[in-house]
Amino acid sequence: QVQLQESGPGLVKPSQTLSLTCTVSGGSITTKYYYWSWIRQPPGKGLEWMGAIAYSGNTYYRPSLKSRTSIFRDTSKNQFTLQLTSVTPEDTAVYYCARGMGATMPSSDDYWGQGTQVTVSS
């Protein structure tokens, strides 16, 4: 059973960098051919795929967020991390990590973390 757990600060100030880590257990983030994604859901809105890091280490980003987003991994800890720079209140959302089969929104049938609330506010 694969499990994912998000961790990071719940409150970030505007203009700062949001950093969240997803710790994976029950499976390796280097296993072919899985992609490890970050997804968010702002209040009252739908899910938004932000980006992914593949089993190979290649990264993929949503075009509208590409300039502010980085995803990297620590294979020794079986973790992958999201960094989002220059945040604004519009980045307030529940952030999820999940496993999928491509650089796109993972299926609801695949493995997801429980989500973590991040609020951007001074």
Disulfide bonds with the S-S distance in Angstrom:
Cys22-Cys97 2.09
